Amino acid sequence: MSEQQQPRWEEFRVSGAQLVEKVKELIHEGNVRRIQIRHEGRVVLEIPLTVAAVGVLVAPVLAALGAFAALAAECTIVVERVEK
């Protein structure tokens, strides 16, 4: 029997220009389960990450983030992680 792993939440405040690079970095870390992008307290994008979906979703999600980043001055990235 294995213990259920509790998720850990982290928040990062980034400028719009840093948004895409930070999300790419988080995706490549591998222990991220979900990423939320918040602007002015509202969730504007939520990205559920699974091993199978990461390769398929990365390009269109990053394109959408790039468009949003051009409009946003500052965002909060909320990350749900699981320990390996």
N, C-alpha and C positions, 0 to 999 in steps of 0.2 A: 504494500500500500504506500502510495506517495502522497505527501502533503500537498494541498492545494496552495499554489503560490499566490501571495497577495500582490496586487499591482501597486506600483509606486508612481506617484504623479510628480512631474516637474513643470515649472513654467519658465519661459525665456521671453524677455522683451527684446524685440528686434525692430530695426527700421525696415521700411518697405524694400530698400535695396538689398538688405541682408536676408530677406525672407526665404528666397529660393535656395540659396546656398546652405542655410541652416537646416532646412527640411531635407535636402539631399544628404547632409552629414548625418542627420538623425536616422534616416532610412538605412544608410549603410552600416550603422552601428549594430543592427540585427536584433536587439532586445526590445524594440519598440512595438507595442501592440496597437496603439492608436495615436494619431496626431490631430489636434484641434487647432484651427487658426481662429483667433478672436480679434475683433476690432471694436473698440469702444464698448467692451463688455459683452458683445454678441458673438456667437459662434457663426462664422461666415463659411467655414469649410471644415469638414471632419473626414479624416482619412483613416479607415480601418486597415491595418496592415497584417497580412498573413503571408507566409512564405510563398504560397502558390500565387497570390495576387500581386505581389510586389513588382515582378517583372512586367506584368501586363498594364498595371496602373501608373507606373512612374511617369512616362512621357506625357500623357494627357493631363495628369494632375500638376506636373511642373509647369506646363504651358498655362494652365488656369491660374496657378500661383503667380507666374510672371505677370500676367495681365492685372491681377489684383494688386500685386506689389507696386505697380506703376502708379496706382491710385492712392495707396495707403501710406501715410507718413510713419505710423508706428503700429505694431501688432504684438499680440501675445501668442506664443506657441505653447500649448499645453500638451504634454507628452505622458502617455501611460506606458510604463515599462514593466517587464517581468524579468525577474532574475533568472539567469540560466542555471 
